[in-house]
Amino acid sequence: MGFIDRLRSRTGRRDREDRSERSRTDGQSEEPQTDGQRGELRTDGGSDVRTRGGLSRLKHSDAVQAVPFWLPPALLMGWFVYGAVGWNLLISLTDWSGLSQPDYTNLTLEMYTQMPNDPSFVAAFRNTVVLLVAFTVVSLVIGLVLAILVDQNIRFENTLRTIYLLPMALSFVVTAIFWSWMYNPSTGTINVVLSTIGLDFLTMDWIGDPRTRLAAIIFALTWQFSGYAMVVYLAGLRAIPDSHYEAAKVDGAGSLRMYWRVIVPQLSASTTSAAVVLMVFALKAFDFIFIMFGDNPGRSADILAVMMFRVAFSRTQWAYGAAVATILFLMALSVVAPYLYLQYKRGDL
Amino acid sequence: MREDSSVSRRRYVQLAGGVGVLALAGCTEDEDPDEIDTGNGADDADDTGDSDSEGDLEIVHWWTAGGEEQALNALLDGFEEAYPEHSVENNPAPGGAGAAIDAAIQTRVIDQDPPSTFQIWPGEAVRPYLEADALESIDDVWEDEDAYVDGVIDAAAPDGDLVVAPINIHRLNNLFYNVDVVEDAGIDPTDAENPEDLLDLLEAADDAGYVGLAQQTQEPWGILQFWEMVFLGQYGADTYEQFLAGDAESLESEIADSLELVERISEFHNEDAGTVAWDEANADVITGDAAFHHNGDWAAGEYQGADGFEYGENWEYIPFPGTEGIYTMVMDGFVYPANNPTPEATEAFVSYCTTADAQERFNPHKGSIPPRTDVETDGFPPFLQDQMADFEASDEQTVTISHGSGLEPARADQVQEAFAVFTDNWDVDETTQELIGIF
């Protein structure tokens, strides 16, 4: 059955109410038609429909009947999102720069071929990949550990959950500014705490030193988003029946072994969905870096999103900026597409 | 009963939706209705005479906080007094000292829908607009060209025609210092005759237990503007102009030398230079932790805002060592965009910006000096009066890369990137080659 049918059966009661109400207000003429529809739905097409010909079948197909639902958003998305993506791709094939109109007559891949020779692009690409992988993995691990700890029927569970999730509600602008205060090598919290507990040798010029800059940014972002991973994992943990825990205990597994062999493998759906969202956040770390360093963060913290802005708006090299944007889009797509495919295979879509 | 509750729920949703729509409508009502009426100004009671056919003067700028906002309001008040027939639609694009305005203006210029006038740095910053024929000459509306020094006229007319009306000038070649700190360290800043001498001063301050030079390296413009001053101080204005003209290759050894000095001076920065903004670094001078600070004279605004920190008593400045007689200008100005929606109002406004009245109203609030040299000094604080005297007596005026006027935006941003790398690795050779490679 198609989605309309499922929708109908799910809202069956309301449907009947609506219909009786409508027949009261609209008069009798409505009655036979709705009855016919309902009868048809019950028989579910079959040979009867085929004999009536293509037009009628088309008219009664789910896709056509659902037109009012999917067409307006599809048009809006198609124009504003995919239209813009397509136009961006087109611009990246020109050599548009400056403040005059682009010239679409001579389309080449020149903007893409010059990328590997641009040290600025190479650095930004490398940093983006490092940020993407490190931030996602660390956030997932921390989120999982937090979720398992919070799931132990402890006191103040709700409070703790809120505390861990709260940083996500803050804007990047806010967190960037107060992390740069905390990272201050002479007065910042981090170095002050490290030297009070006798770990002076660990104090560093965290975001001044190019060697630790990217790591410092990743740490701050992890702090902000591991709470999100925790919530996703917590939902996953709650979905696992108690019997699995009990069975593992009966079989003599210790806690560590039980989680590693029985529980964590069942969280793969949570892992993929949290990972996809986190990776997309990582690609959007623009605000955080732009607030700290402006549009020139240096080779050690430059990411593609910042480079795109710099090239397009500070240098008016629109075509090159569009090419960088396309690369960024492909990276996001390579993260999201396998996930969507997986969901499709699993029948969740 | 069930049906009752369902109906009331529906009613509730309808009501909530209605309230939402009303709220949205209420929000949009703030939009200036005049905008829709453009071209039909007769509806507007304020409009009289010539401007009947025009809308308001839409002015886009990034002055939205503190003294800057006061300065702009003073300017607009003066304009409306002088030209009561024109009214102003103030449309700020704040953020990032011009980073946000770029995006807003550039797209509008490409779409041939520019505002009446917008803020921009004079000099090479207008190059992309000139190449797109997006600016009209303002030769005819400019009042008294004689009241300006040559350096200002050159920056206002990058291609020979005047296109930007400068409204203010900040000076970049200042070296500010805390008087108590230098006295305690036993040094006399006026001894420094060239940038190398500065190194001795900083060493002495460091020996006395102070931070030598309060600096920020988090964003690259701090070191870029410092290098510009060192280069200017070491080799003079002509060599610096040669670099701006694109002849970096034959200046290889000079560039390398100056970068090396900048690198040696970086040893005397505050420890947290890589993590702070310029005003946080500058606060070290006010608190007496640091001896010197190099910056544009907007840094003086911080001193004037600090309690019990007086000019001449607690803080002082000298021209950056080696740049005496030079006035390094950081200017803002307004232009007359082509395809102008309000030609008459824009002409009036640009013309007004070039008058002594406009510059006298604007600059005391902004903490800058007027581009004209015939403006009364009475309304200015003592520090700015000294700067105005320096400006009038200056032999040469130069512009800067770090603040837009020196190089066209694409090149200037590449120079910024080179210095972002320099503050990471302090590699003199690499940065020298990078700078040469830009041209």
Contacts between the chains, C-beta under 8 A, distances in Angstrom:
chain1	res1	chain2	res2	distance
A	14	B	6	7.8
A	17	B	3	6.9
A	17	B	6	7.0
A	97	B	410	7.6
A	98	B	128	5.3
A	98	B	131	5.6
A	98	B	132	6.0
A	99	B	106	6.1
A	99	B	109	5.1
A	99	B	110	5.6
A	99	B	128	5.0
A	99	B	129	6.2
A	99	B	131	7.2
A	99	B	132	3.8
A	99	B	134	5.9
A	100	B	110	7.4
A	100	B	131	7.5
A	100	B	132	4.7
A	101	B	110	6.8
A	120	B	417	6.5
A	180	B	218	7.7
A	180	B	275	5.8
A	183	B	275	5.7
A	184	B	272	4.9
A	184	B	275	4.8
A	184	B	276	6.9
A	185	B	271	5.4
A	185	B	272	5.1
A	185	B	274	7.9
A	185	B	275	6.4
A	186	B	270	7.6
A	186	B	271	4.8
A	186	B	272	4.9
A	187	B	272	7.0
A	188	B	272	7.8
A	188	B	275	7.3
A	205	B	271	7.2
A	205	B	272	7.5
A	205	B	274	5.8
A	205	B	275	7.2
A	206	B	275	7.4
A	207	B	218	7.5
A	207	B	274	6.3
A	207	B	275	5.5
A	208	B	217	6.9
A	208	B	218	7.4
A	208	B	272	7.1
A	208	B	273	6.6
A	208	B	274	2.0
A	208	B	275	5.3
A	209	B	274	7.0
A	210	B	424	4.0
A	210	B	425	6.9
A	292	B	218	6.8
A	293	B	218	6.1
A	293	B	219	5.9
A	293	B	420	7.8
A	294	B	96	6.9
A	294	B	99	7.3
A	294	B	219	4.4
A	294	B	220	7.6
A	294	B	221	7.9
A	295	B	99	6.7
A	295	B	413	7.7
A	296	B	219	7.0
A	296	B	220	5.0
A	296	B	413	7.4
A	296	B	416	4.9
A	296	B	417	5.2
A	296	B	419	7.9
A	296	B	420	4.2
A	297	B	420	6.7
A	298	B	220	7.4
A	298	B	417	8.0
A	298	B	420	3.9
A	298	B	421	5.8
A	298	B	423	6.8
A	298	B	424	4.8
A	299	B	420	7.6
A	299	B	421	5.6
A	299	B	424	6.6
A	300	B	424	5.7
A	310	B	413	6.6
A	310	B	417	7.8
A	313	B	99	7.4
A	313	B	102	5.2
A	313	B	103	4.8
A	313	B	106	7.0
A	314	B	99	7.4
A	314	B	102	6.8
A	314	B	409	6.3
A	314	B	410	7.9
A	314	B	413	4.3
A	315	B	409	6.3
A	315	B	410	4.1
A	315	B	413	5.1
A	315	B	414	7.6
A	316	B	106	6.4
A	316	B	128	5.4
A	316	B	409	6.6
A	316	B	410	6.5
A	317	B	410	6.5
